[in-house]
């Protein structure tokens, strides 16, 4: 009662003039160019999103549903995933691309015109601030802690065991 024993009822009929004699796929020049550009995730940012029917729904061996139910549910899963994704991208892709483009433009502008000059200014000013800070600690903080250290240096503790 598994998928592997069921015969396929689907057939493909092709005219002889549409079938390529070379043995390779019959692609036009536009399709060949489009095939080269199909890699929309060249850096593999969404490689973890390879989600199929078997990743979501799985039946143990002893509790299989009817084959037709399994096939229909698989087909409906794939169809709904395809259609909902297409619908969501149709509705959300352009506005989200606009928003993300604006956010990246603002962040780039802030980084170029505010963050980098501020960091460079801080790095230029820090040597003089470091000199002033060292002078202040040498005058006020170091003598205080040296005198406290000398006071506690004279403390001796003797423990006797009885």
Backbone as CSV, one residue per row, in Angstrom:
resi,resn,N_x,N_y,N_z,CA_x,CA_y,CA_z,C_x,C_y,C_z
1,UNK,0.822,-1.182,0.000,0.000,0.000,0.000,0.867,1.247,0.000
2,UNK,2.008,1.201,-0.624,2.904,2.346,-0.651,2.886,3.027,-1.999
3,UNK,3.552,4.131,-2.056,3.631,4.882,-3.302,4.409,4.138,-4.378
4,UNK,5.361,3.336,-3.931,6.233,2.683,-4.905,5.529,1.592,-5.701
5,UNK,4.381,1.071,-5.221,3.693,-0.007,-5.932,2.580,0.511,-6.832
6,UNK,2.229,1.772,-6.735,1.120,2.309,-7.509,1.593,2.710,-8.899
7,UNK,0.780,2.393,-9.905,1.127,2.752,-11.278,0.743,4.200,-11.547
8,UNK,1.531,4.827,-12.365,1.247,6.213,-12.731,0.239,6.241,-13.868
9,UNK,-0.772,7.091,-13.762,-1.800,7.221,-14.784,-1.504,8.370,-15.737
10,UNK,-0.368,8.981,-15.612,-0.043,10.163,-16.395,0.810,9.783,-17.591
11,UNK,0.480,10.375,-18.730,1.269,10.151,-19.939,1.542,11.496,-20.590
12,UNK,2.640,11.573,-21.296,3.003,12.793,-22.013,3.014,12.476,-23.499
13,UNK,2.253,13.255,-24.258,2.210,13.085,-25.701,2.893,14.282,-26.341
14,UNK,3.857,13.985,-27.229,4.576,15.056,-27.917,4.571,14.775,-29.410
15,UNK,4.428,15.829,-30.182,4.549,15.688,-31.628,6.010,15.470,-31.977
16,UNK,6.247,14.759,-33.065,7.620,14.486,-33.471,8.369,15.753,-33.865
17,UNK,7.669,16.757,-34.384,8.367,17.964,-34.810,8.785,18.835,-33.628
18,UNK,8.191,18.659,-32.440,8.576,19.428,-31.258,9.688,18.760,-30.459
19,UNK,9.947,17.512,-30.738,10.940,16.766,-29.970,12.316,16.955,-30.596
20,UNK,13.321,17.368,-29.836,14.650,17.598,-30.425,15.330,16.283,-30.789
21,UNK,15.925,16.242,-31.934,16.617,15.035,-32.398,18.009,14.908,-31.787
22,UNK,18.547,15.992,-31.230,19.914,15.958,-30.712,20.016,15.218,-29.385
23,UNK,18.917,14.977,-28.733,18.954,14.297,-27.439,19.016,15.257,-26.270
24,UNK,19.376,16.514,-26.512,19.433,17.516,-25.456,18.129,18.282,-25.388
25,UNK,17.998,19.124,-24.399,16.772,19.909,-24.288,16.681,20.948,-25.401
26,UNK,15.467,21.136,-25.894,15.243,22.097,-26.968,14.942,23.446,-26.348
27,UNK,15.963,24.253,-26.157,15.798,25.566,-25.556,16.094,26.638,-26.586
28,UNK,15.280,27.669,-26.590,15.570,28.800,-27.458,16.701,29.609,-26.829
29,UNK,17.197,30.597,-27.565,18.285,31.429,-27.045,17.841,32.206,-25.812
30,UNK,16.597,32.685,-25.814,16.088,33.429,-24.655,16.000,32.521,-23.431
31,UNK,15.559,31.272,-23.644,15.470,30.327,-22.531,16.852,29.964,-22.011
32,UNK,17.837,29.868,-22.908,19.199,29.563,-22.469,19.762,30.696,-21.626
33,UNK,19.507,31.944,-22.037,19.965,33.090,-21.248,19.244,33.145,-19.915
34,UNK,17.944,32.852,-19.937,17.169,32.868,-18.688,17.634,31.749,-17.768
35,UNK,18.030,30.616,-18.356,18.506,29.501,-17.539,19.810,29.854,-16.837
36,UNK,20.665,30.647,-17.500,21.914,31.069,-16.881,21.668,32.032,-15.725
37,UNK,20.582,32.810,-15.788,20.290,33.804,-14.768,19.353,33.286,-13.683
38,UNK,19.027,32.002,-13.657,18.064,31.473,-12.695,18.601,31.415,-11.278
39,UNK,19.891,31.487,-11.089,20.456,31.403,-9.746,20.209,32.725,-9.033
40,UNK,19.094,32.797,-8.305,18.733,34.034,-7.615,19.296,34.092,-6.208
41,UNK,19.973,33.050,-5.787,20.613,33.020,-4.464,22.042,32.509,-4.630
42,UNK,22.916,33.289,-5.303,24.260,32.786,-5.612,25.130,32.573,-4.382
43,UNK,24.851,33.273,-3.289,25.655,33.127,-2.080,25.039,32.147,-1.089
44,UNK,23.934,31.531,-1.425,23.312,30.533,-0.564,22.756,31.094,0.732
45,UNK,22.221,32.307,0.697,21.682,32.920,1.912,20.471,32.165,2.444
46,UNK,19.700,31.566,1.554,18.487,30.871,1.969,18.577,29.371,1.714
47,UNK,19.765,28.821,1.836,19.935,27.386,1.614,19.205,26.570,2.673
48,UNK,18.992,27.142,3.839,18.312,26.429,4.918,16.803,26.360,4.700
49,UNK,16.273,27.016,3.691,14.837,27.025,3.446,14.396,25.984,2.428
50,UNK,15.169,24.954,2.232,14.779,23.878,1.337,13.743,23.026,2.055
51,UNK,12.486,23.383,1.891,11.412,22.765,2.646,10.484,22.041,1.689
52,UNK,10.373,20.745,1.879,9.497,19.953,1.045,8.416,19.279,1.858
53,UNK,7.551,18.583,1.176,6.431,17.898,1.816,6.923,16.886,2.841
54,UNK,7.976,16.157,2.495,8.506,15.131,3.394,9.140,15.731,4.640
55,UNK,9.547,17.006,4.573,10.123,17.669,5.741,9.055,18.096,6.736
56,UNK,7.817,18.224,6.269,6.737,18.710,7.124,5.822,17.576,7.569
57,UNK,5.446,16.705,6.642,4.491,15.635,6.938,5.164,14.295,6.680
58,UNK,5.118,13.441,7.674,5.706,12.104,7.539,4.822,11.113,8.283
59,UNK,4.578,9.975,7.657,3.776,8.926,8.283,4.673,7.750,8.628
60,UNK,4.576,7.241,9.843,5.332,6.035,10.178,4.845,4.853,9.338
61,UNK,5.641,3.818,9.252,5.311,2.681,8.393,4.008,1.999,8.767
62,UNK,3.718,1.893,10.041,2.536,1.156,10.474,1.247,1.961,10.349
63,UNK,1.339,3.250,10.150,0.126,4.075,10.091,0.093,4.884,8.803
64,UNK,0.037,4.212,7.675,-0.065,4.900,6.391,-1.519,5.187,6.068
65,UNK,-1.769,6.349,5.489,-3.110,6.652,4.996,-3.265,6.029,3.611
66,UNK,-4.442,6.211,3.028,-4.647,5.690,1.682,-3.706,6.396,0.715
67,UNK,-3.297,5.672,-0.331,-2.344,6.232,-1.283,-2.888,7.477,-1.972
68,UNK,-4.160,7.446,-2.333,-4.760,8.602,-3.007,-4.781,9.819,-2.081
69,UNK,-5.034,9.602,-0.785,-5.026,10.703,0.181,-3.627,11.284,0.283
70,UNK,-2.629,10.408,0.332,-1.238,10.856,0.432,-0.839,11.657,-0.809
71,UNK,-1.208,11.167,-1.975,-0.859,11.846,-3.226,-1.574,13.189,-3.325
72,UNK,-2.868,13.201,-2.979,-3.628,14.463,-3.038,-3.099,15.478,-2.028
73,UNK,-2.790,15.018,-0.827,-2.272,15.955,0.176,-0.907,16.495,-0.246
74,UNK,-0.081,15.644,-0.856,1.214,16.093,-1.354,1.028,17.133,-2.457
75,UNK,0.110,16.860,-3.375,-0.140,17.799,-4.470,-0.704,19.116,-3.943
76,UNK,-1.642,19.054,-2.999,-2.213,20.279,-2.437,-1.188,21.069,-1.646
77,UNK,-0.313,20.372,-0.932,0.748,21.055,-0.193,1.638,21.832,-1.153
78,UNK,2.108,21.160,-2.199,3.005,21.811,-3.157,2.297,22.950,-3.887
79,UNK,1.044,22.730,-4.281,0.296,23.759,-4.990,0.043,24.976,-4.105
80,UNK,-0.383,24.735,-2.861,-0.659,25.866,-1.968,0.628,26.602,-1.612
81,UNK,1.716,25.864,-1.403,2.998,26.520,-1.119,3.418,27.393,-2.301
82,UNK,3.258,26.880,-3.490,3.627,27.621,-4.695,2.746,28.850,-4.877
83,UNK,1.424,28.675,-4.785,0.507,29.786,-5.035,0.582,30.858,-3.956
84,UNK,0.655,30.452,-2.693,0.727,31.431,-1.607,2.036,32.216,-1.696
85,UNK,3.137,31.529,-2.009,4.415,32.236,-2.158,4.334,33.247,-3.300
86,UNK,3.770,32.828,-4.423,3.645,33.743,-5.564,2.751,34.927,-5.205
87,UNK,1.639,34.674,-4.509,0.734,35.747,-4.120,1.410,36.713,-3.150
88,UNK,2.110,36.175,-2.151,2.789,37.036,-1.182,3.898,37.857,-1.831
89,UNK,4.654,37.245,-2.726,5.699,38.017,-3.401,5.099,39.059,-4.328
90,UNK,3.957,38.748,-4.936,3.294,39.726,-5.788,2.850,40.933,-4.976
91,UNK,2.340,40.692,-3.767,1.813,41.774,-2.937,2.921,42.481,-2.156
92,UNK,3.890,41.729,-1.630,4.850,42.292,-0.684,6.238,42.587,-1.242
93,UNK,6.633,41.964,-2.328,8.027,42.069,-2.775,8.423,43.497,-3.129
94,UNK,7.618,44.180,-3.891,7.991,45.533,-4.320,7.980,46.516,-3.154
95,UNK,6.921,46.538,-2.305,6.984,47.459,-1.159,8.122,47.138,-0.194
96,UNK,8.359,45.854,0.077,9.451,45.501,0.988,10.809,45.826,0.381
97,UNK,10.954,45.626,-0.919,12.218,45.991,-1.568,12.447,47.491,-1.466
98,UNK,11.385,48.271,-1.610,11.496,49.718,-1.469,11.896,50.096,-0.042
99,UNK,11.244,49.488,0.950,11.547,49.794,2.356,12.973,49.386,2.703
100,UNK,13.373,48.187,2.299,14.725,47.714,2.603,15.764,48.573,1.892
101,UNK,15.484,48.981,0.663,16.397,49.876,-0.044,16.554,51.208,0.672
102,UNK,15.439,51.760,1.165,15.501,53.023,1.913,16.291,52.852,3.200
103,UNK,16.040,51.744,3.918,16.763,51.495,5.177,18.259,51.374,4.922
104,UNK,18.649,50.611,3.908,20.076,50.468,3.615,20.687,51.791,3.156
105,UNK,19.937,52.584,2.415,20.449,53.892,1.993,20.661,54.799,3.196
106,UNK,19.702,54.803,4.131,19.833,55.633,5.335,21.010,55.159,6.178
107,UNK,21.120,53.835,6.372,22.236,53.308,7.165,23.581,53.615,6.513
108,UNK,23.649,53.492,5.205,24.898,53.816,4.506,25.239,55.286,4.666
109,UNK,24.248,56.144,4.525,24.476,57.581,4.678,24.944,57.905,6.095
110,UNK,24.274,57.337,7.100,24.677,57.575,8.487,26.095,57.084,8.745
111,UNK,26.416,55.930,8.215,27.750,55.370,8.430,28.814,56.231,7.762
112,UNK,28.544,56.642,6.530,29.537,57.410,5.775,29.709,58.817,6.325
113,UNK,28.619,59.490,6.676,28.686,60.903,7.024,28.697,61.192,8.518
114,UNK,28.349,60.204,9.367,28.314,60.468,10.812,29.241,59.537,11.588
115,UNK,29.082,58.235,11.423,29.818,57.275,12.252,31.315,57.337,11.980
116,UNK,31.714,57.222,10.721,33.146,57.211,10.401,33.823,58.527,10.780
117,UNK,33.252,59.704,10.465,33.913,60.936,10.931,33.990,61.035,12.455
118,UNK,32.946,60.573,13.157,32.974,60.605,14.620,34.085,59.716,15.168
119,UNK,34.218,58.514,14.627,35.275,57.600,15.083,36.647,58.183,14.775
120,UNK,36.821,58.741,13.578,38.113,59.350,13.227,38.437,60.520,14.153
121,UNK,37.431,61.335,14.480,37.641,62.458,15.397,38.034,61.961,16.777
122,UNK,37.348,60.931,17.252,37.690,60.368,18.567,39.115,59.831,18.574
123,UNK,39.506,59.169,17.496,40.863,58.628,17.442,41.910,59.741,17.387
124,UNK,41.570,60.883,16.796,42.510,62.008,16.773,42.593,62.683,18.139
125,UNK,41.481,62.759,18.860,41.433,63.460,20.142,41.947,62.576,21.280
126,UNK,41.851,61.274,21.146,42.192,60.369,22.245,43.616,60.513,22.777
127,UNK,44.645,60.739,21.974,45.982,60.893,22.574,46.065,62.054,23.562
128,UNK,45.448,63.189,23.248,45.481,64.305,24.204,44.617,64.006,25.423
129,UNK,43.471,63.359,25.230,42.629,62.966,26.372,43.373,61.958,27.237
130,UNK,44.109,61.054,26.604,44.880,60.062,27.356,45.948,60.748,28.212
131,UNK,46.597,61.764,27.690,47.614,62.497,28.454,46.989,63.216,29.646
132,UNK,45.857,63.871,29.433,45.170,64.564,30.530,44.688,63.565,31.574
133,UNK,44.119,62.448,31.138,43.626,61.426,32.074,44.766,60.849,32.905
134,UNK,45.906,60.582,32.272,47.058,60.042,33.003,47.555,61.050,34.037
135,UNK,47.574,62.338,33.689,47.997,63.374,34.645,47.042,63.440,35.832
136,UNK,45.743,63.382,35.575,44.755,63.428,36.660,44.871,62.216,37.585
137,UNK,45.046,61.050,37.016,45.189,59.859,37.873,46.498,59.890,38.643
138,UNK,47.571,60.403,38.032,48.849,60.499,38.752,48.771,61.490,39.911
139,UNK,47.996,62.557,39.756,47.916,63.591,40.795,46.940,63.203,41.904
140,UNK,45.778,62.655,41.572,44.738,62.441,42.582,44.543,60.982,42.983
141,UNK,44.483,60.086,42.063,44.098,58.704,42.356,45.274,57.898,42.884
142,UNK,46.426,57.998,42.263,47.579,57.181,42.662,48.010,57.458,44.106
143,UNK,48.156,58.715,44.561,48.556,58.934,45.963,47.537,58.383,46.965
144,UNK,46.252,58.505,46.645,45.217,57.991,47.545,45.341,56.478,47.715
145,UNK,45.458,55.751,46.629,45.533,54.298,46.725,46.885,53.829,47.261
146,UNK,47.941,54.595,47.043,49.229,54.236,47.646,49.170,54.367,49.165
147,UNK,48.544,55.428,49.674,48.437,55.585,51.133,47.536,54.510,51.733
148,UNK,46.457,54.160,51.075,45.599,53.074,51.577,46.362,51.758,51.542
149,UNK,47.130,51.535,50.503,47.929,50.312,50.424,48.953,50.224,51.537
150,UNK,49.585,51.354,51.891,50.559,51.357,52.997,49.870,51.099,54.334
151,UNK,48.667,51.632,54.505,47.922,51.387,55.757,47.614,49.903,55.918
152,UNK,47.138,49.276,54.847,46.782,47.860,54.945,48.006,46.952,54.899
153,UNK,49.145,47.464,54.495,50.359,46.648,54.470,50.844,46.345,55.877
154,UNK,50.511,47.165,56.859,50.939,46.964,58.240,50.025,46.012,59.009
155,UNK,48.962,45.570,58.412,48.030,44.670,59.099,48.586,43.259,59.031
156,UNK,48.696,42.622,60.199,49.145,41.235,60.289,48.067,40.420,60.990
157,UNK,47.817,39.251,60.513,46.830,38.363,61.119,47.547,37.095,61.538
158,UNK,47.366,36.738,62.813,47.939,35.499,63.341,46.799,34.593,63.765
159,UNK,46.796,33.377,63.283,45.770,32.407,63.645,46.409,31.339,64.525
160,UNK,45.831,31.131,65.677,46.305,30.087,66.587,45.286,28.962,66.618
161,UNK,45.786,27.759,66.559,44.893,26.609,66.666,44.972,26.061,68.080
162,UNK,43.861,25.950,68.712,43.848,25.469,70.093,43.474,24.035,70.192
